[in-house]
Amino acid sequence: MADVHIEEHSSLIKTPKQLIVVVLLSFIVPIAAILLVVKLVTGGMQLEHDTSAMSEDAVAKRLRPVGEVNVVSASQQKAGSAANGGEKLFNSVCMACHGTGLAGAPKVGDKAAWKPRIAQGIDVLYVNAINGKNAMPPKGGAVNASDADVKAAVDILVSKAK
């Protein structure tokens, strides 16, 4: 028959005391290594509580929410959105022609050109702006603009001509 060799395995840990030491070191060594790496990365940074970065205002500013909720009434929202929408409409659409006088449009701030139009009344100006007149298409070509935005843009044009 063939010779069979059986080897006995031996361990480095021979006593219970050695086992306890190995188990403790398996926890302590990684924790110590992590602490050393943290100290290395932070450069041993010390926090000084009396600096301006740690003042109550600075901390509150860093901790404040990213967004805010503003609660306004429906009438305030309507007035605010019409004014903002009117200004956007004025700057993007109305100024294309009224800024240069294109196609006979009265220029912004030309008091002589606007005087007879203003004399007809603001309601007539609103109707003309919403429905179009002569070379100006309805709503100046901004078909998706609301009537409130068009009226706000007319108010801006009129205010610059007075």
Backbone as JSON Lines, residues from 0, in Angstrom:
{"i":0,"aa":"M","n":[0.8,-1.18,0.0],"ca":[0.0,0.0,0.0],"c":[0.84,1.24,0.0]}
{"i":1,"aa":"A","n":[0.14,2.37,-0.29],"ca":[0.83,3.65,-0.35],"c":[1.01,4.23,1.05]}
{"i":2,"aa":"D","n":[2.08,4.94,1.18],"ca":[2.32,5.57,2.47],"c":[1.44,6.82,2.6]}
{"i":3,"aa":"V","n":[0.7,6.92,3.67],"ca":[-0.16,8.07,3.95],"c":[0.49,8.88,5.05]}
{"i":4,"aa":"H","n":[0.68,10.14,4.74],"ca":[1.28,11.02,5.75],"c":[0.2,11.95,6.3]}
{"i":5,"aa":"I","n":[0.01,11.97,7.53],"ca":[-0.96,12.87,8.19],"c":[-0.14,13.9,8.95]}
{"i":6,"aa":"E","n":[-0.41,15.16,8.6],"ca":[0.29,16.25,9.28],"c":[-0.62,16.87,10.32]}
{"i":7,"aa":"E","n":[-0.07,17.2,11.42],"ca":[-0.84,17.9,12.43],"c":[-0.68,19.39,12.2]}
{"i":8,"aa":"H","n":[-1.84,20.08,12.25],"ca":[-1.79,21.54,12.11],"c":[-1.52,22.15,13.47]}
{"i":9,"aa":"S","n":[-0.68,23.13,13.45],"ca":[-0.4,23.8,14.71],"c":[-0.78,25.28,14.57]}
{"i":10,"aa":"S","n":[-1.13,25.9,15.68],"ca":[-1.57,27.28,15.7],"c":[-0.57,28.12,16.48]}
{"i":11,"aa":"L","n":[-0.51,29.38,16.15],"ca":[0.36,30.27,16.91],"c":[-0.22,30.56,18.28]}
{"i":12,"aa":"I","n":[-1.53,30.47,18.4],"ca":[-2.19,30.73,19.67],"c":[-2.28,29.41,20.44]}
{"i":13,"aa":"K","n":[-1.59,29.38,21.53],"ca":[-1.5,28.13,22.3],"c":[-2.31,28.18,23.6]}
{"i":14,"aa":"T","n":[-2.5,29.4,24.15],"ca":[-3.18,29.5,25.45],"c":[-4.38,30.43,25.35]}
{"i":15,"aa":"P","n":[-5.3,30.34,26.3],"ca":[-6.44,31.27,26.31],"c":[-6.01,32.73,26.48]}
{"i":16,"aa":"K","n":[-4.96,32.96,27.18],"ca":[-4.46,34.32,27.37],"c":[-4.03,34.91,26.03]}
{"i":17,"aa":"Q","n":[-3.36,34.12,25.2],"ca":[-2.95,34.57,23.87],"c":[-4.18,34.86,23.01]}
{"i":18,"aa":"L","n":[-5.23,34.06,23.12],"ca":[-6.46,34.27,22.37],"c":[-7.11,35.6,22.73]}
{"i":19,"aa":"I","n":[-7.17,35.89,24.01],"ca":[-7.76,37.16,24.46],"c":[-6.95,38.34,23.94]}
{"i":20,"aa":"V","n":[-5.64,38.26,23.99],"ca":[-4.78,39.33,23.5],"c":[-4.99,39.55,22.0]}
{"i":21,"aa":"V","n":[-5.08,38.49,21.22],"ca":[-5.27,38.61,19.77],"c":[-6.63,39.24,19.45]}
{"i":22,"aa":"V","n":[-7.68,38.82,20.17],"ca":[-9.02,39.38,19.93],"c":[-9.04,40.86,20.25]}
{"i":23,"aa":"L","n":[-8.48,41.24,21.4],"ca":[-8.44,42.67,21.77],"c":[-7.65,43.49,20.74]}
{"i":24,"aa":"L","n":[-6.52,42.98,20.33],"ca":[-5.7,43.7,19.36],"c":[-6.41,43.82,18.0]}
{"i":25,"aa":"S","n":[-7.23,42.83,17.66],"ca":[-7.95,42.9,16.37],"c":[-8.98,44.03,16.36]}
{"i":26,"aa":"F","n":[-9.41,44.49,17.54],"ca":[-10.3,45.64,17.62],"c":[-9.52,46.94,17.8]}
{"i":27,"aa":"I","n":[-8.52,46.93,18.64],"ca":[-7.79,48.15,18.98],"c":[-6.93,48.66,17.83]}
{"i":28,"aa":"V","n":[-6.24,47.79,17.13],"ca":[-5.34,48.22,16.06],"c":[-6.09,48.93,14.93]}
{"i":29,"aa":"P","n":[-7.2,48.4,14.4],"ca":[-7.9,49.14,13.32],"c":[-8.45,50.5,13.79]}
{"i":30,"aa":"I","n":[-8.96,50.55,15.03],"ca":[-9.48,51.82,15.55],"c":[-8.34,52.84,15.67]}
{"i":31,"aa":"A","n":[-7.21,52.42,16.18],"ca":[-6.06,53.32,16.29],"c":[-5.61,53.79,14.91]}
{"i":32,"aa":"A","n":[-5.61,52.88,13.93],"ca":[-5.21,53.26,12.57],"c":[-6.18,54.28,11.99]}
{"i":33,"aa":"I","n":[-7.49,54.11,12.21],"ca":[-8.49,55.07,11.71],"c":[-8.27,56.43,12.36]}
{"i":34,"aa":"L","n":[-8.05,56.46,13.66],"ca":[-7.82,57.73,14.35],"c":[-6.56,58.43,13.82]}
{"i":35,"aa":"L","n":[-5.52,57.69,13.55],"ca":[-4.3,58.29,13.0],"c":[-4.53,58.86,11.61]}
{"i":36,"aa":"V","n":[-5.29,58.16,10.78],"ca":[-5.6,58.66,9.44],"c":[-6.44,59.93,9.53]}
{"i":37,"aa":"V","n":[-7.43,59.96,10.42],"ca":[-8.25,61.16,10.6],"c":[-7.39,62.33,11.05]}
{"i":38,"aa":"K","n":[-6.51,62.09,11.97],"ca":[-5.61,63.15,12.45],"c":[-4.72,63.65,11.31]}
{"i":39,"aa":"L","n":[-4.26,62.74,10.47],"ca":[-3.42,63.11,9.33],"c":[-4.21,63.94,8.32]}
{"i":40,"aa":"V","n":[-5.44,63.53,8.02],"ca":[-6.26,64.24,7.02],"c":[-6.66,65.61,7.52]}
{"i":41,"aa":"T","n":[-7.06,65.73,8.75],"ca":[-7.51,67.02,9.28],"c":[-6.34,67.9,9.69]}
{"i":42,"aa":"G","n":[-5.17,67.36,9.72],"ca":[-4.01,68.15,10.09],"c":[-4.03,68.56,11.55]}
{"i":43,"aa":"G","n":[-4.74,67.82,12.35],"ca":[-4.81,68.15,13.76],"c":[-5.59,69.42,14.0]}
{"i":44,"aa":"M","n":[-6.59,69.66,13.16],"ca":[-7.38,70.89,13.22],"c":[-8.02,71.07,14.59]}
{"i":45,"aa":"Q","n":[-7.86,72.25,15.15],"ca":[-8.46,72.57,16.43],"c":[-9.57,73.6,16.19]}
{"i":46,"aa":"L","n":[-10.73,73.37,16.76],"ca":[-11.84,74.31,16.63],"c":[-11.73,75.36,17.72]}
{"i":47,"aa":"E","n":[-11.73,76.6,17.32],"ca":[-11.71,77.7,18.27],"c":[-13.11,78.28,18.31]}
{"i":48,"aa":"H","n":[-13.71,78.26,19.46],"ca":[-15.1,78.67,19.59],"c":[-15.29,80.18,19.57]}
{"i":49,"aa":"D","n":[-14.23,80.95,19.68],"ca":[-14.37,82.39,19.72],"c":[-14.08,83.06,18.36]}
{"i":50,"aa":"T","n":[-14.0,82.28,17.29],"ca":[-13.76,82.86,15.96],"c":[-15.09,83.3,15.34]}
{"i":51,"aa":"S","n":[-14.99,84.12,14.3],"ca":[-16.2,84.6,13.64],"c":[-16.94,83.47,12.93]}
{"i":52,"aa":"A","n":[-16.23,82.43,12.5],"ca":[-16.87,81.31,11.84],"c":[-17.74,80.5,12.79]}
{"i":53,"aa":"M","n":[-17.47,80.61,14.07],"ca":[-18.24,79.86,15.05],"c":[-19.24,80.74,15.8]}
{"i":54,"aa":"S","n":[-19.42,81.99,15.34],"ca":[-20.39,82.86,15.99],"c":[-21.8,82.32,15.76]}
{"i":55,"aa":"E","n":[-22.74,82.75,16.6],"ca":[-24.11,82.25,16.48],"c":[-24.7,82.59,15.11]}
{"i":56,"aa":"D","n":[-24.43,83.79,14.6],"ca":[-24.96,84.18,13.3],"c":[-24.39,83.33,12.18]}
{"i":57,"aa":"A","n":[-23.08,83.06,12.23],"ca":[-22.46,82.27,11.18],"c":[-22.97,80.83,11.2]}
{"i":58,"aa":"V","n":[-23.14,80.28,12.38],"ca":[-23.65,78.91,12.48],"c":[-25.1,78.86,12.01]}
{"i":59,"aa":"A","n":[-25.9,79.84,12.41],"ca":[-27.31,79.88,11.98],"c":[-27.41,80.02,10.47]}
{"i":60,"aa":"K","n":[-26.53,80.79,9.88],"ca":[-26.54,80.96,8.42],"c":[-26.23,79.65,7.71]}
{"i":61,"aa":"R","n":[-25.27,78.88,8.25],"ca":[-24.92,77.6,7.64],"c":[-26.02,76.56,7.82]}
{"i":62,"aa":"L","n":[-26.78,76.68,8.88],"ca":[-27.81,75.69,9.18],"c":[-29.19,76.06,8.66]}
{"i":63,"aa":"R","n":[-29.34,77.23,8.08],"ca":[-30.68,77.64,7.63],"c":[-31.11,76.78,6.44]}
{"i":64,"aa":"P","n":[-32.42,76.67,6.22],"ca":[-32.92,75.86,5.11],"c":[-32.5,76.44,3.76]}
{"i":65,"aa":"V","n":[-32.44,75.58,2.77],"ca":[-32.05,76.01,1.43],"c":[-33.13,76.87,0.81]}
{"i":66,"aa":"G","n":[-34.39,76.5,0.98],"ca":[-35.5,77.23,0.38],"c":[-36.36,77.86,1.45]}
{"i":67,"aa":"E","n":[-37.21,78.77,1.01],"ca":[-38.15,79.43,1.9],"c":[-39.53,79.37,1.28]}
{"i":68,"aa":"V","n":[-40.54,79.42,2.12],"ca":[-41.92,79.46,1.66],"c":[-42.46,80.84,1.99]}
{"i":69,"aa":"N","n":[-42.91,81.54,0.97],"ca":[-43.52,82.85,1.16],"c":[-45.01,82.72,0.92]}
{"i":70,"aa":"V","n":[-45.79,83.1,1.91],"ca":[-47.24,83.0,1.79],"c":[-47.78,84.39,1.48]}
{"i":71,"aa":"V","n":[-48.48,84.52,0.35],"ca":[-49.09,85.78,-0.04],"c":[-50.55,85.51,-0.4]}
{"i":72,"aa":"S","n":[-51.34,86.55,-0.31],"ca":[-52.74,86.4,-0.67],"c":[-52.87,86.29,-2.19]}
{"i":73,"aa":"A","n":[-54.01,85.85,-2.66],"ca":[-54.23,85.68,-4.09],"c":[-54.12,87.01,-4.83]}
{"i":74,"aa":"S","n":[-54.63,88.08,-4.22],"ca":[-54.57,89.39,-4.9],"c":[-53.13,89.89,-4.99]}
{"i":75,"aa":"Q","n":[-52.33,89.65,-3.93],"ca":[-50.92,90.06,-3.98],"c":[-50.18,89.25,-5.02]}
{"i":76,"aa":"Q","n":[-50.49,87.96,-5.11],"ca":[-49.81,87.11,-6.08],"c":[-50.18,87.53,-7.49]}
{"i":77,"aa":"K","n":[-51.45,87.83,-7.72],"ca":[-51.9,88.24,-9.05],"c":[-51.24,89.55,-9.45]}
{"i":78,"aa":"A","n":[-51.2,90.5,-8.51],"ca":[-50.57,91.79,-8.81],"c":[-49.08,91.62,-9.06]}
{"i":79,"aa":"G","n":[-48.42,90.82,-8.23],"ca":[-46.98,90.61,-8.38],"c":[-46.64,89.88,-9.66]}
{"i":80,"aa":"S","n":[-47.4,88.84,-9.98],"ca":[-47.09,88.08,-11.2],"c":[-47.39,88.89,-12.44]}
{"i":81,"aa":"A","n":[-48.44,89.73,-12.41],"ca":[-48.75,90.56,-13.57],"c":[-47.64,91.59,-13.79]}
{"i":82,"aa":"A","n":[-47.16,92.18,-12.7],"ca":[-46.09,93.17,-12.84],"c":[-44.83,92.52,-13.37]}
{"i":83,"aa":"N","n":[-44.46,91.37,-12.82],"ca":[-43.25,90.67,-13.29],"c":[-43.43,90.19,-14.71]}
{"i":84,"aa":"G","n":[-44.58,89.61,-15.0],"ca":[-44.85,89.13,-16.35],"c":[-44.9,90.28,-17.34]}
{"i":85,"aa":"G","n":[-45.46,91.42,-16.91],"ca":[-45.53,92.59,-17.78],"c":[-44.15,93.14,-18.08]}
{"i":86,"aa":"E","n":[-43.29,93.14,-17.08],"ca":[-41.92,93.62,-17.29],"c":[-41.15,92.69,-18.22]}
{"i":87,"aa":"K","n":[-41.33,91.38,-18.03],"ca":[-40.68,90.42,-18.92],"c":[-41.18,90.58,-20.35]}
{"i":88,"aa":"L","n":[-42.51,90.72,-20.49],"ca":[-43.1,90.9,-21.81],"c":[-42.6,92.19,-22.46]}
{"i":89,"aa":"F","n":[-42.55,93.25,-21.67],"ca":[-42.08,94.54,-22.17],"c":[-40.65,94.42,-22.68]}
{"i":90,"aa":"N","n":[-39.78,93.8,-21.88],"ca":[-38.36,93.7,-22.25],"c":[-38.12,92.76,-23.42]}
{"i":91,"aa":"S","n":[-38.9,91.69,-23.51],"ca":[-38.62,90.7,-24.55],"c":[-39.4,90.93,-25.84]}
{"i":92,"aa":"V","n":[-40.66,91.36,-25.74],"ca":[-41.51,91.47,-26.93],"c":[-41.69,92.91,-27.37]}
{"i":93,"aa":"C","n":[-42.14,93.76,-26.46],"ca":[-42.48,95.15,-26.83],"c":[-41.26,95.93,-27.32]}
{"i":94,"aa":"M","n":[-40.13,95.71,-26.64],"ca":[-38.93,96.47,-27.0],"c":[-38.41,96.13,-28.39]}
{"i":95,"aa":"A","n":[-38.8,94.99,-28.93],"ca":[-38.34,94.63,-30.28],"c":[-38.77,95.68,-31.3]}
{"i":96,"aa":"C","n":[-39.98,96.19,-31.17],"ca":[-40.46,97.2,-32.13],"c":[-40.46,98.6,-31.52]}
{"i":97,"aa":"H","n":[-40.95,98.71,-30.25],"ca":[-41.06,100.03,-29.63],"c":[-39.7,100.58,-29.21]}
{"i":98,"aa":"G","n":[-38.71,99.75,-29.14],"ca":[-37.37,100.23,-28.82],"c":[-36.7,100.91,-30.0]}
{"i":99,"aa":"T","n":[-37.05,100.49,-31.22],"ca":[-36.41,101.02,-32.42],"c":[-37.34,101.81,-33.32]}
{"i":100,"aa":"G","n":[-38.66,101.71,-33.06],"ca":[-39.62,102.39,-33.93],"c":[-39.94,101.58,-35.18]}
{"i":101,"aa":"L","n":[-39.68,100.29,-35.14],"ca":[-39.9,99.4,-36.27],"c":[-41.37,99.39,-36.7]}
{"i":102,"aa":"A","n":[-41.62,99.45,-37.99],"ca":[-42.95,99.39,-38.6],"c":[-43.88,100.48,-38.07]}
{"i":103,"aa":"G","n":[-43.32,101.63,-37.75],"ca":[-44.13,102.77,-37.3],"c":[-44.55,102.72,-35.84]}
{"i":104,"aa":"A","n":[-44.0,101.81,-35.09],"ca":[-44.33,101.73,-33.66],"c":[-43.76,102.94,-32.94]}
{"i":105,"aa":"P","n":[-44.56,103.57,-32.08],"ca":[-44.03,104.71,-31.33],"c":[-42.94,104.23,-30.37]}
{"i":106,"aa":"K","n":[-41.81,104.96,-30.38],"ca":[-40.67,104.56,-29.56],"c":[-40.94,104.79,-28.08]}
{"i":107,"aa":"V","n":[-40.3,103.97,-27.28],"ca":[-40.39,104.11,-25.83],"c":[-39.83,105.47,-25.43]}
{"i":108,"aa":"G","n":[-40.6,106.21,-24.65],"ca":[-40.16,107.5,-24.15],"c":[-40.38,108.66,-25.09]}
{"i":109,"aa":"D","n":[-40.89,108.44,-26.31],"ca":[-41.18,109.52,-27.27],"c":[-42.51,110.15,-26.9]}
{"i":110,"aa":"K","n":[-42.46,111.24,-26.12],"ca":[-43.66,111.85,-25.58],"c":[-44.58,112.37,-26.68]}
{"i":111,"aa":"A","n":[-44.01,112.91,-27.74],"ca":[-44.83,113.45,-28.82],"c":[-45.6,112.34,-29.53]}
{"i":112,"aa":"A","n":[-44.98,111.21,-29.76],"ca":[-45.65,110.1,-30.44],"c":[-46.7,109.44,-29.54]}
{"i":113,"aa":"W","n":[-46.48,109.42,-28.26],"ca":[-47.4,108.75,-27.34],"c":[-48.54,109.66,-26.87]}
{"i":114,"aa":"K","n":[-48.38,110.97,-26.97],"ca":[-49.38,111.9,-26.42],"c":[-50.77,111.65,-26.99]}
{"i":115,"aa":"P","n":[-50.96,111.58,-28.34],"ca":[-52.32,111.34,-28.85],"c":[-52.86,109.95,-28.48]}
{"i":116,"aa":"R","n":[-52.0,108.99,-28.34],"ca":[-52.45,107.64,-27.97],"c":[-52.9,107.6,-26.51]}
{"i":117,"aa":"I","n":[-52.13,108.26,-25.65],"ca":[-52.49,108.32,-24.23],"c":[-53.78,109.11,-24.05]}
{"i":118,"aa":"A","n":[-53.98,110.12,-24.89],"ca":[-55.2,110.94,-24.8],"c":[-56.46,110.12,-25.08]}
{"i":119,"aa":"Q","n":[-56.35,109.04,-25.84],"ca":[-57.52,108.19,-26.12],"c":[-57.97,107.42,-24.89]}
{"i":120,"aa":"G","n":[-57.1,107.28,-23.91],"ca":[-57.44,106.57,-22.68],"c":[-56.71,105.24,-22.6]}
{"i":121,"aa":"I","n":[-56.48,104.84,-21.37],"ca":[-55.71,103.63,-21.14],"c":[-56.46,102.38,-21.61]}
{"i":122,"aa":"D","n":[-57.81,102.41,-21.52],"ca":[-58.58,101.24,-21.96],"c":[-58.44,101.0,-23.45]}
{"i":123,"aa":"V","n":[-58.35,102.06,-24.24],"ca":[-58.15,101.92,-25.68],"c":[-56.78,101.33,-25.96]}
{"i":124,"aa":"L","n":[-55.78,101.78,-25.23],"ca":[-54.43,101.23,-25.4],"c":[-54.4,99.74,-25.05]}
{"i":125,"aa":"Y","n":[-55.11,99.37,-23.97],"ca":[-55.19,97.95,-23.59],"c":[-55.81,97.12,-24.71]}
{"i":126,"aa":"V","n":[-56.93,97.58,-25.25],"ca":[-57.64,96.86,-26.31],"c":[-56.75,96.72,-27.54]}
{"i":127,"aa":"N","n":[-56.09,97.82,-27.92],"ca":[-55.22,97.78,-29.1],"c":[-54.05,96.82,-28.9]}
{"i":128,"aa":"A","n":[-53.5,96.8,-27.7],"ca":[-52.37,95.92,-27.44],"c":[-52.8,94.45,-27.42]}
{"i":129,"aa":"I","n":[-53.96,94.19,-26.84],"ca":[-54.44,92.8,-26.75],"c":[-54.9,92.28,-28.11]}
{"i":130,"aa":"N","n":[-55.62,93.12,-28.87],"ca":[-56.2,92.68,-30.15],"c":[-55.3,92.98,-31.35]}
{"i":131,"aa":"G","n":[-54.32,93.86,-31.18],"ca":[-53.45,94.25,-32.29],"c":[-53.98,95.46,-33.01]}
{"i":132,"aa":"K","n":[-53.06,96.19,-33.62],"ca":[-53.47,97.38,-34.39],"c":[-52.39,97.66,-35.42]}
{"i":133,"aa":"N","n":[-52.82,97.96,-36.65],"ca":[-51.93,98.22,-37.76],"c":[-50.93,97.06,-37.91]}
{"i":134,"aa":"A","n":[-49.63,97.35,-37.85],"ca":[-48.63,96.3,-38.06],"c":[-48.41,95.44,-36.81]}
{"i":135,"aa":"M","n":[-48.93,95.9,-35.65],"ca":[-48.72,95.14,-34.42],"c":[-49.72,93.99,-34.33]}
{"i":136,"aa":"P","n":[-49.21,92.76,-34.2],"ca":[-50.12,91.62,-34.05],"c":[-50.73,91.59,-32.65]}
{"i":137,"aa":"P","n":[-51.79,90.82,-32.44],"ca":[-52.35,90.71,-31.09],"c":[-51.28,90.33,-30.07]}
{"i":138,"aa":"K","n":[-51.31,91.02,-28.97],"ca":[-50.36,90.81,-27.86],"c":[-48.92,90.94,-28.32]}
{"i":139,"aa":"G","n":[-48.7,91.71,-29.35],"ca":[-47.35,91.94,-29.86],"c":[-46.71,90.69,-30.44]}
{"i":140,"aa":"G","n":[-47.54,89.67,-30.67],"ca":[-47.02,88.41,-31.19],"c":[-46.8,87.37,-30.1]}
{"i":141,"aa":"A","n":[-46.92,87.76,-28.85],"ca":[-46.75,86.82,-27.74],"c":[-48.11,86.21,-27.43]}
{"i":142,"aa":"V","n":[-48.53,85.25,-28.25],"ca":[-49.89,84.71,-28.17],"c":[-50.18,84.03,-26.83]}
{"i":143,"aa":"N","n":[-49.18,83.55,-26.14],"ca":[-49.4,82.88,-24.86],"c":[-49.42,83.84,-23.67]}
{"i":144,"aa":"A","n":[-49.17,85.11,-23.9],"ca":[-49.14,86.09,-22.81],"c":[-50.56,86.31,-22.3]}
{"i":145,"aa":"S","n":[-50.69,86.51,-21.0],"ca":[-52.0,86.78,-20.42],"c":[-52.37,88.24,-20.67]}
{"i":146,"aa":"D","n":[-53.67,88.52,-20.62],"ca":[-54.13,89.9,-20.79],"c":[-53.55,90.79,-19.69]}
{"i":147,"aa":"A","n":[-53.43,90.26,-18.48],"ca":[-52.87,91.03,-17.37],"c":[-51.42,91.42,-17.65]}
{"i":148,"aa":"D","n":[-50.65,90.49,-18.22],"ca":[-49.25,90.79,-18.56],"c":[-49.18,91.85,-19.65]}
{"i":149,"aa":"V","n":[-50.06,91.76,-20.64],"ca":[-50.08,92.76,-21.73],"c":[-50.44,94.12,-21.15]}
{"i":150,"aa":"K","n":[-51.43,94.17,-20.28],"ca":[-51.83,95.45,-19.67],"c":[-50.68,96.02,-18.83]}
{"i":151,"aa":"A","n":[-49.97,95.15,-18.11],"ca":[-48.84,95.63,-17.31],"c":[-47.74,96.18,-18.22]}
{"i":152,"aa":"A","n":[-47.52,95.55,-19.37],"ca":[-46.51,96.04,-20.31],"c":[-46.95,97.38,-20.9]}
{"i":153,"aa":"V","n":[-48.24,97.54,-21.18],"ca":[-48.77,98.83,-21.67],"c":[-48.56,99.9,-20.61]}
{"i":154,"aa":"D","n":[-48.8,99.56,-19.36],"ca":[-48.59,100.52,-18.27],"c":[-47.13,100.98,-18.22]}
{"i":155,"aa":"I","n":[-46.22,100.07,-18.46],"ca":[-44.79,100.43,-18.46],"c":[-44.51,101.38,-19.62]}
{"i":156,"aa":"L","n":[-45.02,101.06,-20.82],"ca":[-44.81,101.94,-21.98],"c":[-45.37,103.32,-21.73]}
{"i":157,"aa":"V","n":[-46.58,103.4,-21.17],"ca":[-47.22,104.69,-20.9],"c":[-46.44,105.46,-19.84]}
{"i":158,"aa":"S","n":[-45.96,104.78,-18.8],"ca":[-45.22,105.47,-17.74],"c":[-43.92,106.09,-18.25]}
{"i":159,"aa":"K","n":[-43.32,105.46,-19.26],"ca":[-42.08,105.97,-19.82],"c":[-42.33,107.13,-20.79]}
{"i":160,"aa":"A","n":[-43.6,107.3,-21.2],"ca":[-43.93,108.39,-22.14],"c":[-44.51,109.6,-21.45]}
{"i":161,"aa":"K","n":[-44.71,109.53,-20.17],"ca":[-45.3,110.68,-19.44],"c":[-44.23,111.6,-18.94]}
